[in-house]
């Protein structure tokens, strides 16, 4: 036991170093995309600014698109959904999971997420890929909510509810891209609260 115990901190340090390198590469990419445009920026330029080799960029991000699309938020959101009390109805479950996920982000992380959102909405290739990911997450959430309510994932009521909620989330993200000062957490919670209340006009 004494010979193996010192190894644990080493693994932690290694993983933290990898996370820092990954974050530095993504920050460099977003900065260059802002300055030069997505299409005009090369992986070689990103590597130079991040002070790594191009092969290192591809070690962390399989494609150039992943430099924008990749984040850890979807798994955190889905895990938060799974952890909600079983008796909590679907829309309050979604609201609580979103609040918890977004509240954990620092101001810098939120700003970076918004920059990525702007790129996903403005670059055609990224828009298509991000929509595919959006649909995949929606399907996963549909299955989770169906399981929580004892219904099938093809139940029309579950599909309608999830579709309405994700439509609201998409609209709020578009607003956020257009309005830098928008409080994303409050806007999402308010919009989903309106859905929960039956969307009164």
PyMOL commands that set and color helices and strands:
alter all, ss='L'
color gray80, all
select helices_A, chain A and resi 2-5+7-36+43-50+54-60+66-69+73-83+90-103+107-122+124-149+156-178+184-196
alter helices_A, ss='H'
color red, helices_A
deselect
rebuild
show_as cartoon
